């Protein structure tokens, strides 16, 4: 075999190694970016019949937290009430069936911040009394 065959073979092999290394680096950077997204401060809270999902959220003190509230119930309105550890209302929003709302908070004090829905139909128990509550833990 001629030396030009080996030269082409080595060149193609070198280009393949370089391309593979570049692809691996790009994939590594993409996976790193995806892991950054998963540790972001955005949380989706689904509201269904008498339940918040998730019902417990944790965030670091002073970190902006974006809440995406989604009412998944059919024909049932809900609200999202958030109190600070001393019982002072921080957020009070009504969310109609099928509606989504986004709210951003930055909490400066550590503690447990309860959230709940206090909607009620006639003489029935409130949604909170039926178990529609959760807690935001600020550490």
N, C-alpha and C positions, 0 to 999 in steps of 0.2 A: 504494500500500500504506500501511497505517496505521502510525503510530509505535509502537503496541503490538506489531505484528508484529516490527519491528526490535528492540524492547526484549526480547521473548521470544527472538529469534534470538541477540542478544548475550549474554543471560543463559545460554542453553544452551551457547553457545560457551565462555563463561567457565567454566562448571561442567565442561565436557569437558576444558579445559586443566588445571584444578585437579585433576580426577580422574586424568588421565594423568600429571601430575607426581607425585602421591601414589603411584600404581602403580609408576612408574619408581623412586622412592625406596625403596619396599618391596622391589622386585626387586633393587636394588643392595645393600641391607642383607642380603637373603637370600643373594646370591652371595658377599658378604663373609664371612658366617657359614660358608658351605660351604668357602671357601678356608681359613678357620681350622681347620676339621675336618681338612682334608687335611694340614695341617702339625702335627697333634697328635702326641703321643708314643705312640699306640697302633699296634702292628704285628701283623699276622696272619702267622703262619708255618705253612704247610702242610707236613706230613710225608707223604711218599709213599715209594714203593720206592726207597730209597737216595738220597733227595734232600730238601733243605729248600728251600722256595720262599717268600720270597726267601732267598738264601744269604748276602746281605750287607745289614747294617743300619747306619745311622749315627745317632748321637744326641749332643747337646751334654752336656758334663760337668755333673753336678748336676741334670739334667732327669729327672723320673720317666718311666720307660718301661714301658708296659703291654704285655706279650707275650701274645697269644692264640695258643696252640699247638693245632693241629688235626691229629689223625692221620687222614689220608685213605686209609690203606692198608686193604686188605681182609684181615682176619685176622692182620695183622702188627703186633705191638706195637713201639713205639719208645720211646726215652727222649730227654730233652733235657738235655744236660750243658753247662754254661757255666762256663768257667774265666777267671780274671783274667789279665792279661798275664804274671804270675809263675807261672802254673800252679795257682793255688789255686782249688779248686772253689767256685763261688758259688751254682749252682743245679743240682739233680739231681732230675729228676722222671720217672716212668714214665707213659706215656700209651697206653692200650689202643686197639686198632683202633676207629675211629669216635668216640673220645672227644675232648673239648676241655678245655683247662685255661687259666686266666688267672693270670699272675704279674706283679707290679710290682716293678721294680728302680730304684734311683737310684744311679748309678755316679759316684763322686767323683774317680776318677783317669783321665786320658786314656790311650788305648792301644788295642790290638787284643785283643778278648776272643773266643777261639775257642769255638764251640759245635758239638756233634756228637752222634751216636747211636752207642753202643758195643754195641748188642744183637748177639747172635751165635747162630746155629743150628748146633748140633753142631760139626763141624770146619770149617764154611764161614768165610770171612772176616767180620770184624765189618762192621756197616753203615758205620762210618766208613772202613774200608779200601776199601769199595765206593764211597766218595765222598760219604757223607752227613755233610757238615760245612759250616760256614759261619763267618762272623765278624761280630762286633758292633764297630763302630768308634766309639770315644768320643773326641770332639774338644773 
